[in-house]
Amino acid sequence: QVQLVESGGGLVQAGGSLRLSCAASGRTFSSWAMGWFRQAPGKEREFVAAITSSGVTKYYADSVKGRFAISRDNAKDTVSLQMNSLKPEDTAVYYCATTHRWGTAPLMGMPGSYDFWGQGTQVTVSS
């Protein structure tokens, strides 16, 4: 059974930064791609970023491009999301997810492309 545990969420003022981490256990982490999604109250879960198993290829949602950066450390079985220049509209519960698939950006942007999910961490950005 795969387990993903997110951490690093919190309350931050607009313009500030946060770094989210996701620790994985239960399988060969380095073999699978990872993604970050978020869900605001009353809204559907939306794609944020994804990264291949090797860390070479990354995809980002247009709304976070240039502000967020996804990275992974296969030696530590972790994936991170560095979030800079945060905006109130970034407020959401952030989830990490893992998948054995990799393909186009639209494919990796679909929640249904992922096999396992963490429990989420709250990010609140105040104006």
Disulfide bonds with the S-S distance in Angstrom:
Cys22-Cys96 1.94
